[in-house]
Amino acid sequence: MASELRRSRRTVGWLSEQSGIEVPLLAAKLREDEDFTIADLANIAPALDVPVSSLMPDDRVTAP
């Protein structure tokens, strides 16, 4: 998520305003102190002009 925000060259404040997630909570989520909800991702994806799926974690497991 943080990489998409950096790629967009937008600020946490801007994303907060666009997504409706308060700055302190959004910052905590970007630091991975809190988890994003599906609703969060649905609000963030259009703001960053990316599909929701690009914001989902990669669950693929790699063999050692």
N, C-alpha and C positions, 0 to 999 in steps of 0.2 A: 504494500500500500504506500509506504513512504517513498518508494522509488517512483511510483506513478505520480505522486505529488511533486517530487523533484523534477521529473520529466516534463510536467506541465508548467513548471516555473511559476507556480502559484504558492501562496502562503497558507499556513494553517488557519489563519483568520479568514481568508477568502473561502477556503473549503468549509470551514465552520458555517459561514453565512450561507453558502450554497446548499449544504447538506442538512442544516438545522440541528447539527450536533454542537453543543456548547464547546468552546475552545478548550477548557481544562480536560473535559472528557475525551475529546478528539485527540488532544496531545497524548493523553494516557494510552489511548488505543494505538496511536502511531508508535509509541515507545514499547508496545506490546505488554503494557501493564494491565490492560483490559482487553477483552475480546470484542471484535466487531460483530454485530448482529447482521442477519440477512437484510433487515430493514435498513441498517446503516449502509451496507454495500449497495442496495438499490437506490439510495439517495446520493451516494458518492459517485457511482459510475457515470451517470449522465453529466455531472459537474466536470469530471475529468475527461469526458468524451471517450470512454472505454466501455467494453462490455463487462457486465457484472462478473462473468467467468474469469476475466483477467485479474480480478481482485481476490479471487478465491485461493486458498493455499493449495500448493501442489502436494497431493496425497500419495504420489507414486513413491514406492519404497524401492530403494536400490539395494542390490545384493552386495555384501562385502567383498 
